[in-house]
Structure formats: structure tokens, C-alpha cells
Amino acid sequence: MNRILSTLVFAAFALALSACTPKEKHIASGAAIGVAAGAVGAAVLNQDPLAGAALGGVAGTAGGYLYDQHRKEEKREEHWKKHHKPPRHHAPHQPRHPR
């Protein structure tokens, strides 16, 4: 029963992400990873898994947001490099030979 419930929750999460913007996907993915890591980490350390999941979710959400900002900055740089080519340097002016 737990396996079926887990599969349904995962499928619902994947379906919900399919309608999200990239920013929302990064934040939601970070939150999900944080929840899972926090719950497992807390369980391994014999702490409350729900508290670990909550803390991990907050940290993962922040991480997802920071990752999204990083990706936006990379895209801005790529766009700038693509559309702003360095100026051409012409050869220095050569004086004409006297006649």
C-alpha cells in the first residue's frame, strides 16, 4: 500500500511540475529534494523525520531559488556574448610613402 501511495504522490508531483514555469520548477525541485534529504538525514540521526523534512524543505526551497537566479544570470551572459561581439580592431594607420 505504501508503494502505491508513494507512486501516486510522485506522479502527482511530476504532473504538477509539467505546468510550472522554469523558476517554479527549480524552486519545487529544490524543496522536494530538501524534504527528502531532511527526512532521511533526521531519521539516520535518530531525530524527528518531520522536523528534518521541514528544515530540509526550507533549505531546498532557498537552494532552488538561488539555482534559478544562477541560471538566469548564465542565460543573460550567453545572450550578451551572442549579441555583443567585441569591436573589430583595425590595423594601425600606415603613412603613405612620399612620391
Secondary structure, DSSP 8 states (H G I E B T S, - for coil): -HHHHHHHHHHHHHHHHTTS-HHHHHHHHHHHHHHHHHHHHHHHTTS-HHHHHHHHHHHHHHHHHHHHHHHHHHHHHHHHHHH----------------
